[in-house]
Amino acid sequence: MTKKTNINCKSAVFDKTYQDYLQQLGKLDLSQRAQKLGLTISRTELLISLFNSEYRVSSKGVISPLKKQAGFEESIIIFKYILTCPEVVPEHSEWSAYHSFKDAQPLLHYFARETTGPIEKTFSGNLTALEEAGKKLGGVIVTDNASYDLSMQFDALSKIPVSLRFNDKDEDFPAQCTVLFKFSVEKYLDMESLGILGAIFAKNLIKNAK
């Protein structure tokens, strides 16, 4: 199979998945979802902040801050987030590493390859760049964990915070990154979607560092 054929196949899968989710979305009361998720509705559009960037969602689709159809990863996360919205909003819960969630085991390599690995590689030896990139994503420095060189907290989506803990390289150890989620996140997203959310987080951090 040629590279062009692969691209066409991926595009077809994306289009089918997108339309399936769009049909499901059309059956929902978006105002009810907005109330439960702490979101805002502007006319017929649901406004969703994904890592400090505003997306607009309606029966027409997911529109990016650039006023274009959002990319595959962002669209999937936003669709899943709205469709999986729990009937009862979970209470506050403890932070948990990705590997601690049920059903995450088959995706651990993906998470390391797409999330923690790229952050470690990009920001090793450059803690200042990581802090600056994090602030551009709306991250706030957390000072209650002295065992890390840098701790920051982000709002991935409303009611879905993300914690970044980073130790820079030294003469004995390489840089090490830990990305944590509240345990209640499994009520909002499945593990595949949560893995994609981690990848989006890493890509945005790296993009902001350039």
DARA-V491773 format. One record per residue. N is the residue number from 0. RES is the residue in three letters. PSI is psi as a letter, one per 20 degrees, with the letter a starting at -180 (999 if undefined). OMEGA is omega in degrees with one decimal (none if undefined). BURIAL is # if it has 16 or more other ideal C-beta (glycine too) atoms within 10 Angstrom, else .. Layout:
BEGIN
N_RES_PSI_OMEGA_BURIAL, N_RES_PSI_OMEGA_BURIAL
END
This chain:
BEGIN
0_MET_p_-177.3_., 1_THR_r_179.0_., 2_LYS_h_-179.8_., 3_LYS_g_179.0_., 4_THR_g_177.4_., 5_ASN_g_-180.0_., 6_ILE_g_179.4_., 7_ASN_h_179.3_., 8_CYS_g_179.0_., 9_LYS_h_179.4_., 10_SER_g_-179.9_., 11_ALA_g_178.6_., 12_VAL_g_178.7_., 13_PHE_g_-178.3_., 14_ASP_g_179.9_., 15_LYS_g_179.7_., 16_THR_g_-179.8_., 17_TYR_g_-178.4_#, 18_GLN_h_177.1_., 19_ASP_g_179.7_., 20_TYR_h_-179.1_#, 21_LEU_h_177.6_#, 22_GLN_g_178.0_., 23_GLN_h_-179.6_., 24_LEU_h_-178.2_#, 25_GLY_i_-179.6_., 26_LYS_i_-175.1_., 27_LEU_q_169.3_., 28_ASP_n_-174.9_., 29_LEU_h_178.7_#, 30_SER_h_176.9_., 31_GLN_g_177.0_., 32_ARG_g_179.8_#, 33_ALA_g_-179.2_#, 34_GLN_g_-177.8_., 35_LYS_h_-175.7_., 36_LEU_i_-179.7_#, 37_GLY_k_-177.3_., 38_LEU_r_180.0_#, 39_THR_q_173.7_., 40_ILE_p_175.6_., 41_SER_o_-174.1_., 42_ARG_d_-178.9_., 43_THR_j_-175.2_., 44_GLU_p_174.5_#, 45_LEU_p_-178.5_#, 46_LEU_p_-177.0_., 47_ILE_p_176.3_#, 48_SER_o_176.8_#, 49_LEU_o_-176.2_#, 50_PHE_l_171.1_#, 51_ASN_j_175.5_#, 52_SER_p_-173.7_., 53_GLU_p_175.9_., 54_TYR_q_179.4_#, 55_ARG_p_-175.3_#, 56_VAL_p_176.8_#, 57_SER_a_178.0_#, 58_SER_i_178.7_., 59_LYS_i_179.0_., 60_GLY_a_179.7_#, 61_VAL_p_-177.6_#, 62_ILE_p_-177.3_#, 63_SER_r_175.4_#, 64_PRO_h_178.5_., 65_LEU_j_178.4_., 66_LYS_k_175.3_., 67_LYS_r_174.2_., 68_GLN_p_-178.4_., 69_ALA_q_179.6_#, 70_GLY_r_-176.1_., 71_PHE_g_-175.2_#, 72_GLU_g_-179.4_., 73_GLU_g_179.9_#, 74_SER_g_-179.4_#, 75_ILE_g_180.0_#, 76_ILE_g_-176.7_#, 77_ILE_g_176.1_#, 78_PHE_g_-178.6_#, 79_LYS_g_-179.2_#, 80_TYR_g_-179.4_#, 81_ILE_g_-175.1_#, 82_LEU_h_-175.9_., 83_THR_i_-178.4_., 84_CYS_p_-177.0_#, 85_PRO_q_177.6_., 86_GLU_h_179.2_., 87_VAL_p_179.9_., 88_VAL_p_-177.6_., 89_PRO_q_173.9_., 90_GLU_r_176.6_., 91_HIS_q_-177.8_., 92_SER_r_-178.1_., 93_GLU_r_174.1_., 94_TRP_q_-179.7_., 95_SER_q_175.0_#, 96_ALA_q_-176.7_., 97_TYR_g_-175.4_#, 98_HIS_i_-178.4_., 99_SER_i_-178.6_., 100_PHE_q_175.5_#, 101_LYS_p_177.7_., 102_ASP_j_-179.4_., 103_ALA_i_-172.5_#, 104_GLN_g_-179.2_., 105_PRO_i_-174.5_., 106_LEU_j_-176.0_#, 107_LEU_h_179.1_., 108_HIS_g_177.7_., 109_TYR_g_-177.7_#, 110_PHE_g_178.7_#, 111_ALA_h_-177.8_#, 112_ARG_h_-173.2_., 113_GLU_i_-175.0_#, 114_THR_f_-173.4_#, 115_THR_g_-179.2_#, 116_GLY_g_179.4_., 117_PRO_h_178.4_#, 118_ILE_g_179.0_#, 119_GLU_g_-177.5_#, 120_LYS_g_-175.4_., 121_THR_h_-170.8_#, 122_PHE_j_175.4_#, 123_SER_p_-179.4_#, 124_GLY_j_-178.4_., 125_ASN_m_-178.2_., 126_LEU_h_-179.5_#, 127_THR_g_179.0_., 128_ALA_h_178.5_#, 129_LEU_g_179.1_#, 130_GLU_g_-179.9_#, 131_GLU_g_178.3_., 132_ALA_h_179.2_#, 133_GLY_g_179.7_#, 134_LYS_h_177.4_., 135_LYS_h_177.6_., 136_LEU_j_-179.0_#, 137_GLY_j_-179.6_., 138_GLY_q_179.3_#, 139_VAL_p_179.5_., 140_ILE_p_177.4_., 141_VAL_p_-173.2_., 142_THR_j_-175.8_., 143_ASP_j_179.7_., 144_ASN_n_-174.1_., 145_ALA_i_-177.3_., 146_SER_i_179.0_., 147_TYR_q_177.8_#, 148_ASP_h_178.8_#, 149_LEU_p_174.0_#, 150_SER_p_179.3_#, 151_MET_q_177.0_#, 152_GLN_q_-175.8_#, 153_PHE_q_169.3_#, 154_ASP_o_177.8_#, 155_ALA_g_175.7_#, 156_LEU_r_176.3_#, 157_SER_p_-178.9_#, 158_LYS_j_175.8_#, 159_ILE_n_176.7_#, 160_PRO_q_177.3_#, 161_VAL_p_177.8_#, 162_SER_p_176.2_#, 163_LEU_p_176.2_#, 164_ARG_p_-170.6_#, 165_PHE_p_170.7_#, 166_ASN_p_-178.4_#, 167_ASP_r_179.8_#, 168_LYS_q_171.3_#, 169_ASP_a_-174.8_., 170_GLU_i_-178.0_., 171_ASP_h_-173.1_., 172_PHE_q_174.5_., 173_PRO_r_176.3_., 174_ALA_q_-179.9_#, 175_GLN_p_-178.0_#, 176_CYS_p_174.4_#, 177_THR_p_177.1_#, 178_VAL_p_-175.6_#, 179_LEU_q_175.4_#, 180_PHE_q_172.0_#, 181_LYS_q_-177.6_#, 182_PHE_h_-179.6_., 183_SER_i_-177.8_#, 184_VAL_h_-179.3_#, 185_GLU_i_174.9_#, 186_LYS_i_-177.0_#, 187_TYR_h_-174.6_#, 188_LEU_q_171.8_#, 189_ASP_r_-173.1_., 190_MET_h_176.3_#, 191_GLU_g_178.7_., 192_SER_h_179.3_#, 193_LEU_h_175.4_#, 194_GLY_g_177.4_#, 195_ILE_h_177.7_#, 196_LEU_g_176.7_#, 197_GLY_g_178.7_#, 198_ALA_g_177.2_#, 199_ILE_g_178.7_#, 200_PHE_g_-179.2_#, 201_ALA_g_-179.1_#, 202_LYS_g_180.0_#, 203_ASN_h_176.3_#, 204_LEU_g_-178.3_#, 205_ILE_g_177.3_#, 206_LYS_g_-179.4_., 207_ASN_i_-179.7_#, 208_ALA_i_-175.8_#, 209_LYS_999_none_.
END
